[in-house]
Amino acid sequence: MASSFEYADCNPDILMQLESTLNEVVRVQGLSNREFLERYARPGCIGLSGGVSLVDRAICRAQRHLDKEEQWGAWSHAFFFQGQRADGHQWVIESDLVVHRKHVILGVQENRISKYFDEELYTTLAVMDFGLNESQISLLLREGLDLVANRARYSIRELLGTLIALRRPEMRGRNNVLARERSLYCSALVQHVFRKTGLDLAPGVDLKNTTPEHIARTALPHVTYCVERARAKSKFKDLRARLRKRLGGTKRDGQS
């Protein structure tokens, strides 16, 4: 459970901005992914990504159960920013499946933000700024690096458990039915390290049932910067909307 000290200890300048623009979404246009991340990413911020690949579509579709109108989720992956390191590059900590030729990394890992410069693969990006102070950021990074060093795994099995909980709301606050030790998928990792700082991004949801969409919808004060080119969505709903529009136009023509 989040305690009351966190926002009193946040960076005062950023806190003032957060209070005046509570949970504002700033939609950015005219920037490449690289320009967007280099401008808005800061240590301790959360990153969200979405795309139109089969995997992205499957994850976004599964999150429709969080929406009253069953709109697909916008986000398929979550991570957090470390900041710039000695090599001059910004880095992220994330839990993901990454394939480099014959080398496969499945679990919590560090990557340069250049991974997200590909605009065909990552069509939608967001940076969520909670105005964390230096001590909170340090704690966040320590927890993340400890999981990297201890090779915490990415569990597809736990994803299946989350899918079950998404379809059955009464299970979302309970332990993931397929939970494993030393395993965290992407958004569970972000929720885990933020809880260590006293911030609960999704109260009432079990750590290992936390999705990227839960994080995107958090009620904690923050500012979200977003760049969107294309997003995964239901082709069936698009078709239905087009048919309704066409039928509506035909009906009007018949009445004229």
C-alpha positions as CSV (number, residue, x, y, z in Angstrom):
1,M,0.0,0.0,0.0
2,A,1.3,3.5,-0.9
3,S,2.2,5.6,2.1
4,S,1.8,9.4,2.5
5,F,5.4,10.4,2.4
6,E,6.1,9.8,-1.3
7,Y,4.8,13.0,-2.9
8,A,5.9,15.2,0.0
9,D,9.4,14.0,-0.9
10,C,9.1,14.4,-4.7
11,N,11.1,17.0,-6.6
12,P,9.2,20.3,-5.7
13,D,9.4,21.8,-9.2
14,I,8.1,18.7,-10.9
15,L,5.5,18.2,-8.1
16,M,4.1,21.7,-8.7
17,Q,3.8,20.8,-12.4
18,L,2.1,17.5,-11.6
19,E,-0.4,19.2,-9.3
20,S,-1.3,21.8,-11.9
21,T,-1.6,19.3,-14.7
22,L,-3.0,16.3,-12.8
23,N,-2.8,13.2,-15.0
24,E,-2.5,15.3,-18.1
25,V,-1.8,13.5,-21.4
26,V,0.4,15.6,-23.7
27,R,0.1,14.3,-27.3
28,V,3.3,15.1,-29.2
29,Q,3.5,15.4,-33.0
30,G,6.2,15.9,-35.5
31,L,8.9,14.0,-33.6
32,S,10.6,10.7,-34.5
33,N,10.8,8.1,-31.8
34,R,14.4,9.0,-31.2
35,E,13.6,12.7,-30.8
36,F,10.6,12.0,-28.6
37,L,12.6,9.8,-26.2
38,E,15.6,12.0,-26.1
39,R,13.3,15.0,-25.2
40,Y,11.0,13.4,-22.6
41,A,12.7,10.3,-21.0
42,R,14.1,10.9,-17.6
43,P,15.5,8.6,-14.9
44,G,12.6,7.1,-12.9
45,C,10.0,7.7,-15.6
46,I,7.9,4.8,-17.0
47,G,7.9,4.0,-20.6
48,L,5.0,2.3,-22.5
49,S,5.1,1.0,-26.0
50,G,2.5,-0.3,-28.5
51,G,2.6,-1.7,-32.0
52,V,0.6,-3.5,-34.7
53,S,2.4,-6.8,-34.7
54,L,0.5,-10.0,-34.0
55,V,1.9,-10.1,-30.4
56,D,1.1,-6.5,-29.8
57,R,-2.5,-7.0,-31.1
58,A,-2.9,-10.1,-28.9
59,I,-1.9,-8.3,-25.7
60,C,-3.9,-5.2,-26.5
61,R,-7.0,-7.3,-27.3
62,A,-6.7,-9.2,-24.0
63,Q,-6.8,-5.9,-22.1
64,R,-10.2,-5.0,-23.5
65,H,-11.7,-6.6,-20.4
66,L,-10.5,-3.6,-18.4
67,D,-12.7,-1.2,-20.5
68,K,-16.5,-0.9,-20.0
69,E,-17.0,-0.7,-23.8
70,E,-14.3,-3.4,-24.4
71,Q,-12.1,-1.1,-26.3
72,W,-8.7,-2.7,-26.9
73,G,-5.8,-1.5,-24.7
74,A,-3.3,0.9,-26.3
75,W,-0.2,-0.6,-24.7
76,S,1.6,-4.0,-25.0
77,H,4.9,-3.4,-23.1
78,A,6.1,-1.4,-20.0
79,F,9.6,-0.5,-18.8
80,F,11.4,2.2,-16.9
81,F,14.3,4.6,-17.6
82,Q,17.7,4.6,-16.0
83,G,19.0,7.7,-17.6
84,Q,22.3,8.4,-19.4
85,R,25.3,6.2,-18.6
86,A,29.0,6.5,-19.3
87,D,28.6,5.4,-22.9
88,G,26.5,8.5,-23.6
89,H,23.4,6.5,-24.2
90,Q,20.1,6.4,-22.2
91,W,19.2,2.9,-20.9
92,V,16.1,1.2,-19.7
93,I,15.4,-1.7,-17.4
94,E,12.7,-4.1,-18.6
95,S,11.5,-7.7,-18.6
96,D,11.3,-8.9,-22.2
97,L,12.2,-11.6,-24.7
98,V,15.0,-10.4,-26.9
99,V,16.8,-12.4,-29.6
100,H,20.3,-11.4,-30.8
101,R,21.3,-13.9,-33.5
102,K,21.9,-17.1,-31.5
103,H,21.7,-15.4,-28.1
104,V,18.2,-15.2,-26.4
105,I,17.5,-13.1,-23.3
106,L,14.3,-14.0,-21.5
107,G,13.8,-11.9,-18.4
108,V,14.8,-8.7,-16.7
109,Q,17.5,-6.9,-18.6
110,E,19.1,-3.6,-19.5
111,N,18.8,-2.1,-23.0
112,R,19.7,1.2,-24.7
113,I,16.7,3.3,-25.6
114,S,17.8,3.0,-29.2
115,K,15.8,-0.3,-29.2
116,Y,12.7,1.9,-29.4
117,F,13.8,4.1,-32.3
118,D,12.2,1.7,-34.8
119,E,8.9,3.5,-35.7
120,E,7.5,0.5,-37.7
121,L,7.9,-1.8,-34.7
122,Y,7.0,0.7,-32.0
123,T,4.2,2.8,-33.5
124,T,3.1,4.3,-30.1
125,L,5.3,5.4,-27.2
126,A,4.6,7.1,-23.9
127,V,6.7,8.5,-21.1
128,M,5.0,8.8,-17.7
129,D,6.6,11.3,-15.3
130,F,5.7,10.9,-11.6
131,G,8.2,13.6,-10.4
132,L,10.2,11.2,-8.3
133,N,13.0,12.6,-6.2
134,E,16.6,11.4,-6.3
135,S,16.3,8.9,-3.4
136,Q,13.2,7.4,-5.0
137,I,14.9,7.1,-8.3
138,S,18.0,5.5,-6.7
139,L,15.8,2.9,-4.9
140,L,13.9,2.2,-8.2
141,L,17.2,1.6,-10.0
142,R,18.7,-0.5,-7.2
143,E,15.7,-2.8,-7.2
144,G,15.8,-3.1,-11.0
145,L,19.5,-3.8,-11.2
146,D,19.2,-6.4,-8.4
147,L,16.6,-8.3,-10.5
148,V,18.9,-8.0,-13.6
149,A,21.9,-9.4,-11.6
150,N,19.8,-12.2,-10.2
151,R,18.4,-13.1,-13.6
152,A,14.7,-12.8,-12.9
153,R,12.8,-14.5,-15.6
154,Y,10.1,-13.5,-18.0
155,S,7.2,-15.9,-17.4
156,I,4.8,-16.6,-20.3
157,R,3.1,-18.9,-17.9
158,E,2.3,-15.9,-15.6
159,L,0.9,-14.1,-18.7
160,L,-1.6,-16.9,-19.1
161,G,-2.6,-16.5,-15.5
162,T,-3.1,-12.8,-16.0
163,L,-5.3,-13.5,-19.0
164,I,-7.5,-15.7,-16.8
165,A,-7.7,-12.8,-14.3
166,L,-8.6,-10.3,-17.0
167,R,-11.5,-12.4,-18.0
168,R,-12.7,-12.8,-14.4
169,P,-12.5,-9.5,-12.5
170,E,-12.9,-11.2,-9.1
171,M,-9.5,-12.8,-9.6
172,R,-7.5,-9.7,-10.4
173,G,-6.8,-8.9,-6.7
174,R,-5.8,-12.5,-5.9
175,N,-2.5,-14.2,-6.5
176,N,-1.8,-15.0,-10.1
177,V,-3.0,-18.6,-10.4
178,L,0.1,-19.5,-12.5
179,A,2.7,-17.5,-10.5
180,R,6.3,-18.7,-10.4
181,E,9.2,-17.7,-8.2
182,R,11.8,-15.2,-9.4
183,S,9.6,-14.3,-12.4
184,L,8.2,-11.0,-13.6
185,Y,6.8,-10.0,-17.0
186,C,7.1,-6.4,-18.1
187,S,4.4,-4.5,-16.3
188,A,4.7,-6.7,-13.2
189,L,8.3,-5.6,-13.0
190,V,7.4,-1.9,-13.2
191,Q,4.7,-2.4,-10.5
192,H,7.1,-4.3,-8.3
193,V,9.9,-1.6,-8.3
194,F,7.4,1.2,-7.9
195,R,5.8,-0.5,-4.9
196,K,9.3,-0.6,-3.4
197,T,9.2,3.2,-3.4
198,G,5.8,3.3,-1.7
199,L,3.9,4.0,-4.9
200,D,1.1,1.5,-5.9
201,L,0.3,2.0,-9.6
202,A,-2.7,-0.3,-9.5
203,P,-4.2,-0.7,-6.0
204,G,-6.3,-3.8,-5.6
205,V,-4.6,-5.6,-8.4
206,D,-2.2,-8.4,-7.7
207,L,1.4,-7.6,-8.6
208,K,1.5,-10.5,-11.2
209,N,-1.9,-9.6,-12.7
210,T,-0.8,-6.0,-13.5
211,T,-0.9,-5.1,-17.2
212,P,0.5,-2.2,-19.2
213,E,-3.0,-0.8,-19.4
214,H,-3.3,-0.8,-15.6
215,I,-0.2,1.3,-15.5
216,A,-1.3,3.7,-18.2
217,R,-4.6,4.2,-16.3
218,T,-3.0,4.8,-12.8
219,A,-4.7,7.4,-10.7
220,L,-1.3,8.5,-9.1
221,P,-0.5,12.1,-10.1
222,H,1.7,12.2,-13.2
223,V,2.1,13.7,-16.7
224,T,2.1,11.4,-19.7
225,Y,3.8,12.4,-22.9
226,C,2.6,10.4,-25.9
227,V,3.5,10.0,-29.6
228,E,1.1,7.8,-31.6
229,R,1.3,6.8,-35.3
230,A,-0.8,3.6,-35.3
231,R,-2.2,1.4,-32.7
232,A,-3.6,-2.1,-32.5
233,K,-7.4,-2.2,-32.7
234,S,-10.2,-4.5,-33.5
235,K,-10.8,-5.0,-37.3
236,F,-14.2,-6.3,-36.5
237,K,-15.2,-3.1,-34.7
238,D,-13.8,-1.0,-37.5
239,L,-15.8,-3.0,-40.0
240,R,-19.0,-2.7,-37.9
241,A,-18.4,1.1,-37.6
242,R,-18.0,1.4,-41.4
243,L,-21.1,-0.6,-42.1
244,R,-23.1,1.5,-39.7
245,K,-21.8,4.6,-41.3
246,R,-22.6,3.3,-44.8
247,L,-26.1,2.1,-43.8
248,G,-26.8,5.4,-42.1
249,G,-25.8,7.2,-45.3
250,T,-28.0,4.8,-47.4
251,K,-30.9,5.4,-45.1
252,R,-30.6,9.2,-45.4
253,D,-30.3,9.0,-49.2
254,G,-33.5,6.9,-49.2
255,Q,-35.4,9.5,-47.1
256,S,-34.3,12.4,-49.4
